[in-house]
């Protein structure tokens, strides 16, 4: 998802909804790190 955002942002004039991919991608990355941390405890 972050790769698609980066490609679209740097190669085209990205519309506003493309930046939603950045928001969702970062959220999922942080969520995954938090969930993995809780499983080890």
C-alpha positions in Angstrom: 0.0 0.0 0.0 2.8 2.4 0.9 4.6 1.4 -2.3 1.5 2.3 -4.4 1.2 5.6 -2.6 4.9 6.5 -3.2 4.7 5.5 -6.9 1.5 7.5 -7.5 2.8 10.5 -5.6 6.1 10.8 -7.3 5.1 9.9 -10.8 1.8 11.6 -11.2 -0.2 14.6 -9.9 -1.8 12.5 -7.2 -5.4 13.4 -6.3 -6.3 13.8 -2.6 -7.6 10.2 -2.1 -4.2 8.8 -3.0 -2.8 10.3 0.3 -5.4 8.3 2.1 -3.3 5.3 1.2 -0.5 6.8 3.2 -2.7 7.2 6.2 -4.1 3.7 6.0 -0.7 2.2 5.3 1.0 3.8 8.3 -1.9 2.9 10.5 -1.7 -0.8 9.5 2.1 -0.8 10.0 1.8 0.6 13.5 -1.2 -1.7 14.3 0.8 -4.7 13.3 3.8 -3.7 15.5 1.5 -3.2 18.5 -0.3 -6.5 18.0 2.9 -8.5 17.6 4.2 -6.9 20.8 1.1 -8.0 22.8 1.4 -11.6 21.6 4.9 -12.0 23.0 3.8 -11.0 26.5 
